[in-house]
Amino acid sequence: MTDSAMQFNPPPGWPKPPAGWVPPAGWKPDPSWPDPPEGWQLWLSASTEETSGSQPSAPTASVSLSAELPPPVQDGRLAFLEAENASLRERLREADAGEYVELSDARVLQDVGIYRYHHPLESAAAYQDALAGIESRVAETVKAGRAIVKSELFTFNNSLAQGRRMTDDLAKLMLRAYNAEADSSIRALRVGNVVTAKRRLDASRTAIAKLGALMEMRISDEFHELRVEEIELTADWLMKKQEEREAEREERARLREEKKVERELAEERARLDKERQHLLNTLHTLEEQGQSDETLLARLAAVDGAIAQNDFRAANIRAGYVYVISNQGAFGENVVKIGLTRRLEPRDRIAELGGASVPFRFDTHALFFSEDAVTLESELHRHFADRALNRANARKEFFFATPTEVRDVLREKVGNILEFNETGEATEFRQSVGLWPQDGRRP
């Protein structure tokens, strides 16, 4: 039997090579492939292959990869290279043996705490410009051949030129798999999960370095840093977009509230003007009759005072009510909301907060009118800032504090408080909790 009549016989679970394929010097099977069955022959004669169509049931000898091989046949080299790396992209998603990459966004976000910008910029538009620059640098690095490092001395069939061609082909496959993982990580980015994306990319780079160790192949530091920067900029852009949307939403809510206050003040001024005119007409009629009414005069003075107060509030946008409210059924005990409203009837605003978005109505502990309610509210927020429920968004107004603690701080700021309720009734919550299903109760 001549050497040319020998054919490579891959064991079960190995990729099937093209006809006439021979392994290069030093080639070893992929560690992820299954071990050949005991007694399996890796080389068979062409006649045996044709007649049996499968591995003989009683092989006479086992031939190792180090045995003498038939002359090289080059036609199927790249085809087998593709087959050998068919599962590369999936394997790049796994860390090295014994390593564990935490890919749970919830766990990672909880571990890293508050999101910090990697590249602080002023607006989402600025991040888009920076991302466009990164994309250009990525393309330039690939075009210049600096994206992946590889050996230039690898030989194939004792040929340096063939070895370089094989190295170049494998480098293209490796780089394509790495870029696919990077692009997938960027597409899957959500606000705050940048740590997960970077860990995935690091694991991909580590796997490529392991698979390409024979050819000294790895993703270059320059290219990896570029793609990591792209992930960070994308995460920053998503966060900035969310912040801008929230700021716009809050600004729209503020404008709606101001218009509502302006409308209430205008309606109140019209009502007071009408009442004042009615009192003046009545007093004028009594005066013509030579009579007077002290009650009506006192009422007229009160109306004049209310008009002055109404005009002051219309002109002074900082005046309003600071409120302290709680919702035990929704947020538990010892949690309060400290807010501000400029409404003529502040309890209307509190009633709106206890609408369909929460299961129970809020209880009011304090309503304090201040000519500079904006400053007073800000001072209270700063005092309890380290006890805020939402540490990622400072615009939220819920704090871990008891009503009594807020009352004490208010007293320090404004002196005496005429009305304060230390205990909330939580009527709806107390009426409901006894009827909850057993598995729905609080622990």
Residue pairs with C-beta under 8 A, 6 or more apart in sequence:
1 45
1 47
3 68
3 69
3 70
3 71
4 70
4 71
5 45
5 46
5 47
6 43
6 44
6 45
6 46
6 69
6 70
7 19
7 20
7 43
7 44
7 45
7 46
7 49
8 17
8 21
8 22
8 23
8 42
8 43
9 40
9 41
9 42
9 43
9 44
9 49
9 55
10 16
10 17
10 42
11 34
11 35
11 36
11 37
11 40
11 42
12 34
12 37
13 33
13 34
14 29
14 33
14 34
15 80
15 83
15 84
15 86
16 83
17 76
17 79
17 80
17 83
18 75
18 76
18 79
18 80
19 73
19 75
19 76
20 73
20 75
20 76
21 73
21 76
21 77
21 80
22 69
22 70
22 71
22 72
22 73
23 65
23 69
24 155
24 156
24 157
24 166
25 155
25 157
25 158
26 214
27 65
28 65
29 65
30 84
32 87
32 91
36 42
37 55
39 59
39 62
40 55
40 59
40 62
41 55
41 56
41 59
41 61
41 62
41 63
42 62
42 63
42 64
42 65
42 67
43 63
43 67
43 69
43 70
44 56
48 56
72 157
74 157
74 162
77 156
77 166
78 169
81 166
81 169
81 170
81 173
82 173
85 170
85 173
85 174
85 177
88 173
88 174
88 177
88 211
89 177
89 180
89 181
91 207
91 211
92 177
92 178
92 181
92 203
92 204
92 207
92 208
93 181
93 200
93 203
93 204
94 203
94 207
95 101
95 203
95 206
95 207
96 206
96 207
96 210
99 203
101 199
101 200
101 202
101 203
102 108
102 196
102 199
103 196
103 199
103 200
104 196
105 190
105 192
105 193
105 196
108 193
108 195
108 196
109 192
109 193
109 195
112 195
113 391
114 391
114 392
115 191
115 192
115 239
115 392
117 236
117 239
117 240
118 194
118 232
118 233
118 235
118 236
119 127
119 130
119 229
119 232
119 233
119 236
120 236
121 127
121 130
121 236
121 240
123 240
123 244
124 237
124 240
124 241
124 244
127 233
127 236
127 237
127 240
128 237
130 233
131 230
131 233
131 234
131 237
134 226
134 229
134 230
134 233
135 230
137 226
138 223
138 226
138 227
138 230
141 147
141 220
141 222
141 223
141 226
142 175
142 223
146 220
146 222
146 223
147 175
147 219
147 220
147 223
148 171
148 174
148 175
148 178
148 217
148 218
148 219
148 220
148 223
149 216
149 217
149 218
149 219
149 220
150 167
150 168
150 170
150 171
150 212
150 215
150 216
150 217
151 167
151 215
151 216
151 217
152 164
152 167
153 160
153 163
154 163
154 164
154 166
154 167
154 214
154 215
154 216
155 162
155 163
156 162
156 163
156 165
156 166
167 215
167 217
170 212
170 215
170 217
171 212
171 217
174 208
174 211
174 212
174 217
174 219
175 219
177 204
177 208
178 204
178 205
178 208
178 219
179 227
181 200
181 201
181 204
182 201
182 204
182 227
182 230
182 231
185 197
185 198
185 200
185 201
185 231
186 197
186 230
186 231
186 234
188 197
189 197
189 231
189 234
189 235
189 238
190 238
191 235
191 238
191 239
191 242
192 235
192 239
193 235
194 231
194 232
194 235
197 231
197 235
198 228
198 231
198 232
201 224
201 227
201 228
201 231
205 218
205 219
205 224
208 217
208 218
208 219
209 217
209 218
209 219
211 217
212 218
246 393
246 395
250 395
257 341
257 342
258 317
258 342
260 343
261 342
261 343
261 344
262 314
264 343
264 344
264 345
265 310
265 313
265 314
265 344
266 314
268 310
268 344
269 307
269 310
269 311
269 314
272 303
272 306
272 307
272 310
273 307
275 303
276 300
276 303
276 304
276 307
279 296
279 299
279 300
279 303
280 300
282 293
282 296
283 292
283 293
283 296
283 297
283 300
286 292
286 293
286 296
312 319
313 319
313 320
313 342
313 344
316 371
317 342
318 371
318 372
318 373
318 374
318 375
319 342
319 369
319 370
319 371
319 372
319 373
320 340
320 341
320 342
320 343
320 346
320 369
320 370
320 373
320 374
321 340
321 341
321 342
321 343
321 346
321 367
321 368
321 369
321 370
321 373
322 338
322 339
322 340
322 366
322 367
322 368
322 370
322 373
322 376
322 377
322 380
322 410
323 337
323 338
323 339
323 340
323 341
323 346
323 349
323 350
323 364
323 366
323 367
323 368
324 336
324 337
324 338
324 364
324 365
324 366
324 403
324 406
324 407
324 410
325 336
325 337
325 339
325 350
325 353
325 362
325 363
325 364
325 365
326 335
326 336
326 337
326 362
326 363
326 365
326 403
326 424
326 426
327 335
327 337
327 354
327 358
327 360
327 361
327 362
327 363
327 426
328 360
328 363
328 424
328 426
328 429
329 359
329 360
329 426
329 428
329 429
329 432
329 433
330 358
330 359
330 360
331 389
331 398
334 400
334 401
334 402
335 389
335 398
335 399
335 400
335 401
336 365
336 398
336 399
336 401
336 402
336 403
336 406
337 353
337 362
337 397
337 398
337 399
338 377
338 380
338 381
338 384
338 397
338 399
338 406
339 353
339 377
339 397
340 373
340 374
340 377
341 349
341 350
342 373
343 349
346 367
347 364
347 367
350 362
350 364
351 361
353 362
354 360
354 361
354 362
359 428
360 426
360 428
360 429
360 432
361 427
361 428
363 421
363 424
363 425
363 426
364 421
365 403
365 406
365 407
365 420
365 421
365 422
365 424
366 403
366 406
366 407
366 410
366 417
366 419
366 420
366 421
367 419
368 376
368 410
368 414
368 417
370 376
370 414
376 413
376 414
379 413
380 406
380 409
380 410
380 413
381 397
383 409
384 399
384 400
384 401
384 406
384 409
385 394
387 399
387 400
387 401
388 394
388 396
388 398
388 399
388 400
389 396
389 398
389 399
389 400
390 396
390 398
403 420
403 421
403 422
403 423
403 424
404 422
407 417
407 420
407 422
410 417
411 417
433 441
